[in-house]
Amino acid sequence: MKPPKKLLPSVIILLGVYSLFIFLVLVCFFQIILRCPNFCYTSSRGNIFTVIQGLGYSCLYIIIFIMWLWSFIKVMISDPGEIPDRFLHEEKVIQFYQKHMESLKSEEIKNNDNNDIDDIVEVDWSDEEEEEEKGEKEDRNEEQLSFCNKCMIVKPERTHHCSSCNSCRMKFDHHCPYVGNCIGAYNYKYFLLMIIYSISFILFLVIACGTKYAFVSWNGINQAEIQIFIGLSIGILFLFLLIPLFLTHIRLLLFNLTTQESIGINNKYYSPDTISNLKKYNTTFKNNFIEIFGDDFLLWFVPIYSSKLESNGLPYYYKNHL
């Protein structure tokens, strides 16, 4: 029996709330502000400076926690990249669909467990008469379309089928069970911010608690100290998991790749033509960053949609179209 899809996200949120309790109550309130003998390594009483220090730590931690929770919820509930209806009603897409359906009637389609490696068909989106006059085609007018045999719809380029959600997602990165949602074109920024704020508030917790815990006497450890130690252990464990994840996705962001595409390239799942086609999206580090986070730096670290991606199913920048 599979666990509910929202079970893991609920556990993650509860762990975040537990870390908030440890830091605000056990560290800031009892140890820094009040300096209670049962919670503090020193016998000196609190004063105005310890109050200011404790309140400052608390406010900073609450801000980071709110930004993390905001980003986490946005990743959970946001559309990761559903194929829009207006793309499916494009004339060329309809023609491609009709042509493919006719081929289904004439020959048997081989079952493929990995639907993400469909045959890519190059479709000319430019008008044929204009093409003859100009004698050339622009890269922007050469979209790579494929057909999803599970959803029975035409897929825009960089779109893959998620077996967990049983749906196609544009610029599909991966399905994240910890948020119960796919990571795709329209919630990738929230996913990155969630990782950044996760690392930030865990580091804050580990450094603050670690500093206090280092001075605790091991003679007669009380319950509060045990909880702080548990919080430290969980935080350090998550840091070992999150930092490599963060570095991986920063690399993917700067090279304008998804996890799915990176795996396909490294394991040679993709043909040379497909790999060459993916390289056209890698413009510059700056443009790759702006494509996801936008050009308004005030919104870079706020979980509000600011991406340059459009919503018509063809949202990607090319080297020759900047």
C-alpha positions in Angstrom: 0.0 0.0 0.0 1.4 3.3 -1.1 1.5 6.2 1.5 -0.7 9.3 0.8 0.9 11.7 -1.7 0.9 14.5 0.9 2.3 12.5 3.7 6.0 13.3 3.1 5.2 17.1 2.6 3.4 17.1 5.9 6.3 15.4 7.7 8.7 18.0 6.2 6.5 20.8 7.4 6.3 19.3 10.9 10.0 19.0 11.1 10.3 22.6 10.1 7.9 23.6 12.9 9.8 21.4 15.3 13.0 23.3 14.4 11.2 26.5 15.0 10.2 25.4 18.5 13.8 24.3 19.3 15.3 27.6 18.3 12.7 30.1 19.5 11.7 28.4 22.8 14.7 26.4 24.0 17.5 28.5 22.6 16.4 32.1 22.2 13.9 32.3 25.0 15.2 30.1 27.7 19.0 30.1 27.0 19.6 33.6 25.5 16.9 35.9 26.9 16.0 34.4 30.3 19.2 32.3 30.9 17.3 29.8 33.0 19.6 27.6 35.1 17.9 24.5 33.8 18.3 25.5 30.2 21.5 27.5 30.1 25.2 26.6 30.5 25.9 29.8 32.5 24.6 31.0 35.9 24.6 34.7 34.9 21.1 36.3 34.7 19.7 37.8 31.5 19.9 41.5 30.8 18.9 44.0 28.1 21.6 42.9 25.8 20.6 39.2 26.0 17.0 40.3 25.3 18.0 42.2 22.2 20.2 39.3 21.1 17.5 36.8 21.6 14.8 38.9 19.9 17.2 39.6 17.0 17.9 35.9 16.4 14.2 35.1 16.7 13.1 37.7 14.2 15.8 36.6 11.7 15.0 33.0 12.1 11.2 33.6 11.7 11.8 35.6 8.5 13.9 32.8 7.0 11.4 30.2 8.1 8.4 32.0 6.6 10.3 32.4 3.3 11.0 28.6 3.4 7.5 27.7 4.2 6.1 30.1 1.5 8.5 28.6 -1.1 7.6 25.0 0.0 3.9 25.6 -0.3 4.3 27.3 -3.7 6.2 24.3 -5.0 3.4 22.0 -3.7 0.4 23.9 -5.2 1.8 25.5 -8.3 1.3 24.2 -11.8 4.7 22.7 -12.8 4.1 23.1 -16.5 0.8 21.7 -17.8 0.5 21.9 -21.6 -1.8 24.9 -22.3 -4.9 24.5 -24.4 -4.0 27.2 -26.7 -0.9 25.3 -27.7 -3.0 22.2 -28.5 -5.3 24.3 -30.7 -2.4 25.7 -32.8 -3.0 24.8 -36.5 0.4 23.1 -36.9 -0.1 21.1 -33.7 -3.5 19.9 -34.9 -2.0 18.9 -38.2 0.8 17.0 -36.4 -1.8 15.3 -34.2 -4.0 14.2 -37.2 -1.0 12.9 -39.1 0.2 10.9 -36.1 -3.3 9.5 -35.5 -3.4 8.4 -39.1 -0.1 6.6 -38.7 -1.5 4.8 -35.6 -4.3 3.3 -37.7 -1.9 2.1 -40.4 0.7 0.4 -38.2 1.2 -0.9 -34.7 2.9 1.3 -32.2 5.6 -0.4 -30.1 5.1 -0.2 -26.4 7.7 1.9 -24.7 8.0 1.9 -20.9 10.1 5.1 -21.1 7.8 7.4 -23.0 10.2 10.3 -22.5 12.4 8.9 -25.2 9.9 9.3 -28.1 11.0 9.8 -31.7 11.4 13.5 -32.2 9.8 14.9 -35.3 11.0 18.3 -36.6 8.1 20.5 -37.5 8.5 23.6 -39.6 6.5 26.4 -38.0 7.3 29.0 -40.7 5.1 29.5 -43.7 6.3 27.5 -46.6 5.9 30.3 -49.1 7.9 32.7 -46.9 10.5 30.1 -46.5 10.9 29.7 -50.2 11.2 33.5 -50.6 13.7 33.9 -47.8 15.5 30.6 -48.5 16.2 30.1 -44.8 14.5 29.1 -41.5 15.1 30.7 -38.2 15.9 28.4 -35.2 12.9 29.8 -33.4 10.6 28.4 -36.1 12.0 24.8 -35.8 10.2 23.3 -32.8 10.8 19.8 -31.7 7.4 18.1 -31.2 6.6 14.5 -30.2 3.5 12.5 -29.4 2.8 11.1 -25.9 1.3 7.6 -26.3 0.0 7.7 -22.7 -1.7 11.1 -22.7 -2.5 10.9 -26.4 -1.5 14.5 -27.0 1.2 16.4 -28.8 4.0 17.4 -26.6 6.0 20.6 -27.0 9.8 20.4 -27.0 11.4 19.6 -23.6 8.1 18.1 -22.4 8.1 14.7 -20.7 5.5 12.4 -19.2 5.5 12.0 -15.4 4.6 8.5 -14.4 3.8 9.5 -10.9 1.3 12.3 -11.9 0.3 10.5 -15.2 0.6 13.7 -17.0 2.9 15.5 -19.4 4.9 18.5 -18.0 6.7 21.2 -19.9 10.4 21.4 -19.1 10.0 18.4 -16.8 12.8 18.2 -14.2 11.7 15.5 -11.9 8.9 14.4 -9.6 9.6 15.3 -6.0 7.9 13.1 -3.5 8.9 15.5 -0.7 6.5 18.2 -2.0 4.1 15.8 -3.7 4.4 17.6 -7.1 6.4 17.6 -10.3 9.2 20.2 -10.8 8.8 21.9 -14.1 8.9 25.1 -16.1 6.6 27.1 -13.8 7.6 26.1 -10.3 11.4 25.6 -10.7 12.2 28.9 -9.2 10.1 28.0 -6.1 12.0 24.7 -5.9 15.4 26.5 -5.9 14.2 29.0 -3.4 12.9 26.2 -1.2 16.4 24.6 -1.2 18.2 27.9 -0.5 15.9 28.8 2.4 16.1 25.2 3.7 19.9 25.4 3.9 19.8 28.9 5.3 17.5 28.2 8.3 19.2 24.8 9.0 22.6 26.4 9.0 21.3 29.1 11.3 19.9 26.5 13.6 23.0 24.4 13.6 25.4 27.3 14.2 23.3 28.8 17.0 22.4 25.6 18.7 25.9 24.2 18.2 27.5 27.3 19.8 25.2 26.9 22.9 25.5 23.2 23.0 29.3 23.2 23.0 29.3 24.7 26.4 26.7 22.4 28.0 27.9 20.3 30.8 27.5 16.6 30.2 26.9 16.0 33.8 23.2 15.6 34.2 21.9 16.5 30.7 18.3 17.7 30.9 15.4 17.1 28.5 15.9 20.5 26.8 19.5 19.7 26.0 18.4 16.3 24.5 15.9 18.0 22.2 18.5 20.5 21.1 20.9 17.6 20.3 18.1 15.9 18.3 17.5 19.1 16.4 21.2 19.5 15.7 21.5 15.9 14.4 18.5 16.2 12.1 19.7 19.6 10.8 23.2 18.2 10.0 21.7 15.2 8.3 19.6 17.5 6.0 22.6 19.7 5.3 24.5 16.7 3.9 21.5 16.0 1.6 20.6 19.5 0.6 24.0 21.0 -0.2 24.9 18.5 -3.0 21.3 18.9 -4.3 21.7 22.7 -4.3 25.1 22.6 -6.2 23.6 20.1 -8.7 20.6 22.4 -9.6 22.8 25.5 -9.7 24.8 23.8 -12.4 21.7 22.8 -14.2 20.3 26.3 -14.0 23.4 27.9 -15.3 23.6 25.5 -18.3 19.8 25.6 -18.9 19.3 21.9 -18.4 16.8 19.8 -16.5 17.6 16.7 -14.4 15.8 14.6 -17.0 18.0 16.1 -19.8 21.2 15.8 -17.8 20.5 12.1 -17.1 19.7 11.5 -20.8 22.9 13.2 -21.9 25.2 11.5 -19.3 23.8 8.0 -19.8 23.6 8.5 -23.6 19.9 7.9 -23.7 19.5 10.7 -26.3 20.6 10.7 -29.9 23.4 13.1 -31.0 20.8 15.2 -32.8 18.7 15.6 -29.6 21.8 16.5 -27.6 22.8 19.1 -30.2 19.3 20.5 -30.1 19.4 20.9 -26.3 22.6 22.9 -26.6 20.8 25.7 -28.3 19.0 26.6 -25.1 22.3 27.2 -23.3 22.8 30.9 -24.1 24.8 32.6 -21.3 24.9 32.1 -17.5 23.1 35.4 -17.1 20.3 34.7 -19.6 19.8 31.2 -18.3 19.4 32.6 -14.8 17.1 35.4 -16.0 14.9 32.9 -17.8 14.0 31.3 -14.5 14.3 34.2 -12.0 13.4 37.2 -14.2 15.3 40.5 -14.6 13.8 42.2 -11.5 16.4 41.5 -8.8 13.9 42.5 -6.1 11.9 39.4 -6.9 14.8 37.0 -7.2 14.5 35.7 -3.6 10.7 36.1 -3.3 8.5 33.0 -4.2 6.5 35.1 -6.7 6.5 34.1 -10.4 8.9 36.4 -12.2 10.2 34.0 -14.9 10.6 35.1 -18.5 9.0 31.8 -19.7 5.8 32.3 -21.6 2.7 30.1 -21.2 2.0 29.1 -24.8 3.9 25.8 -24.8 6.9 27.3 -26.6 8.6 29.2 -23.8 12.3 28.8 -24.4 15.1 31.2 -25.5 17.5 30.3 -28.2 21.0 31.5 -28.9 20.0 33.3 -32.1 16.9 34.9 -30.6 18.2 37.1 -27.8 
